[in-house]
Amino acid sequence: MTTVDVVYRYGKVPSEAAVLAVARLREIYGIRLVEFHEAEKTVRVEFDSTRLTEVIVLQLLRRAGLNVGEKVVLYTPSAPVEAAAPAQ
């Protein structure tokens, strides 16, 4: 199992029906966690990438009624560190 986290921003506040539908996504085999952060207007989904893809997760959120917008980048890879020249 390879666990992947993906975070999406959502636009308007989801309706009660949408929140309940998103909560039911945890019943899908491969979805491990669904977590809302109201202050940042984001939803985080932890899933098994051997079972699902990010595209499928995004479709599931939209079908549940969540107004999903952009994907939030969780980290930015750092530039490789170049070896220092030896002191002379």
Secondary structure, DSSP 4 states (H G I P E B T S, - for coil): --EEEEEEEESSPPPHHHHHHHHGGGGSTTEEEEEEETTTTEEEEEEETTT--HHHHHHHHHHTT--EEEEEP---PPPPPPPPPPP-
